[in-house]
């Protein structure tokens, strides 16, 4: 079975400082990994994904994430945080060995990011 | 930019009543999904739908749940007899193709279902 852990319920960072939101995963085979962001009263918005290739993935709004197979991690990063980045961030995984026709994503519990002016 | 839309944004119902949650996926997408999030818990997969058939469902998706694509644009989730524990935020999502799970699923804003 696949699972995702986001060890921090909340992350606080000062505006202009780098931010990291942590995610670790567990799958039987190789993972497909995703980050989504949720602003208040909005749906889950896609930020970026790792499928294969370069371990550093760049996404929307200046976010990037680094896939680390040995540590089974996919941490979300941004070099300089903005107040507008304050939101709820979800990591999700799909195991490529889940079976044909299985496209379900398994989500972490979410991390609330607060960027302080 | 095309978006997944959902109606209503908030639905309040009495226990035992039937509810239908509606979604309009992105127009050229072929795969559709429902997920739910009980307050304070993880987002959980319910069902995926392709070519007018359920392609996968979770243990949560029991006989009380059904999905339908009644026309070329809408995708609905029906709960026949709601229970208190069905109270949650329900998210619809769609993707262009399944592509063995590499394809990005795009989510709607959610419908908050409150069962009294």
Interface residues (C-beta under 8 A of the other chain):
Chain A: X32 X34 X36 X41 X42 X43 X44 X45 X46 X49 X51 X90 X92 X94 X96 X98 X100 X101 X102 X103 X104 X105 X106 X107 X108 X109 X110
Chain B: X3 X4 X6 X9 X31 X33 X35 X41 X42 X43 X44 X45 X48 X55 X56 X58 X91 X93 X95 X98 X100 X101 X102 X103 X104 X105 X106 X107 X108 X109 X110
